[in-house]
Amino acid sequence: MSIRLRPDVSLAETPDGTVLLDQAKGRYWQLNATGARILRRLLDGHSPEEIARAIAAGCGIGLDRALRDVDLVTEQLDRAGLAVSR
């Protein structure tokens, strides 16, 4: 599953992660470093399973938890209307 940000959503990297600005609604969201990593990999076309495996290995957590984290970020992006599936 790959996603793309809506055209009116801008992304800015920060020292602690990423900030997304929804210019149409005047709202912003901040992602921590792990959330930012998940978002970047989704935008690059990696599957949720690939991302979860990388996060599990890099953070020393179980694959099930990493998959839940990826799903949570994806659901929150969708719920906020920031991203759409390609």
C-alpha positions as CSV (number, residue, x, y, z in Angstrom):
1,M,0.0,0.0,0.0
2,S,1.5,3.3,-1.0
3,I,0.1,6.7,-0.1
4,R,0.6,10.3,-1.1
5,L,-0.1,13.5,0.8
6,R,-3.0,15.6,-0.4
7,P,-1.7,18.5,-2.6
8,D,-2.6,21.1,0.1
9,V,-0.6,19.2,2.8
10,S,3.0,20.3,3.3
11,L,5.7,18.3,5.1
12,A,8.6,19.7,7.1
13,E,11.3,17.7,8.8
14,T,12.1,18.7,12.4
15,P,14.9,17.5,14.7
16,D,12.3,15.4,16.5
17,G,10.3,14.1,13.5
18,T,8.0,15.7,11.0
19,V,5.3,18.3,10.9
20,L,2.4,18.1,8.5
21,L,0.5,21.3,7.7
22,D,-3.0,21.1,6.2
23,Q,-3.1,24.4,4.4
24,A,-6.8,24.1,3.6
25,K,-7.8,23.7,7.2
26,G,-5.1,25.6,8.9
27,R,-4.2,22.7,11.1
28,Y,-0.9,20.9,11.7
29,W,0.1,17.5,13.1
30,Q,3.5,16.5,14.5
31,L,4.9,13.0,14.1
32,N,7.6,11.7,16.3
33,A,10.8,10.1,14.8
34,T,9.1,6.7,14.4
35,G,5.9,8.2,12.9
36,A,8.0,10.2,10.5
37,R,10.0,7.1,9.5
38,I,6.7,5.3,8.8
39,L,5.3,8.2,6.8
40,R,8.5,8.5,4.7
41,R,8.6,4.8,3.8
42,L,4.9,4.8,3.0
43,L,5.4,7.8,0.7
44,D,8.3,5.9,-0.9
45,G,6.0,3.0,-1.7
46,H,7.1,0.5,0.9
47,S,4.5,-2.0,2.1
48,P,3.4,-1.9,5.7
49,E,5.0,-5.2,6.3
50,E,8.4,-4.0,5.0
51,I,8.2,-1.0,7.2
52,A,7.2,-3.0,10.3
53,R,10.1,-5.4,9.8
54,A,12.5,-2.5,9.6
55,I,11.1,-0.8,12.7
56,A,11.0,-4.0,14.7
57,A,14.6,-4.7,13.9
58,G,15.7,-1.1,14.5
59,C,13.8,-0.6,17.7
60,G,14.0,-4.0,19.2
61,I,10.2,-4.5,19.4
62,G,8.1,-7.4,18.2
63,L,6.8,-7.5,14.6
64,D,3.1,-7.5,15.8
65,R,3.6,-4.2,17.7
66,A,5.5,-2.7,14.8
67,L,2.6,-3.6,12.4
68,R,0.1,-2.0,14.8
69,D,2.2,1.1,14.9
70,V,2.3,1.3,11.1
71,D,-1.5,0.7,10.9
72,L,-2.1,3.4,13.5
73,V,-0.1,6.0,11.7
74,T,-1.9,5.1,8.4
75,E,-5.3,5.2,10.1
76,Q,-4.6,8.6,11.7
77,L,-3.3,10.1,8.4
78,D,-6.5,8.9,6.7
79,R,-8.8,10.0,9.5
80,A,-7.2,13.5,9.4
81,G,-7.6,13.6,5.6
82,L,-3.9,14.2,5.1
83,A,-3.1,11.4,2.8
84,V,-4.8,9.2,0.2
85,S,-4.0,5.8,-1.1
86,R,-2.4,5.6,-4.6
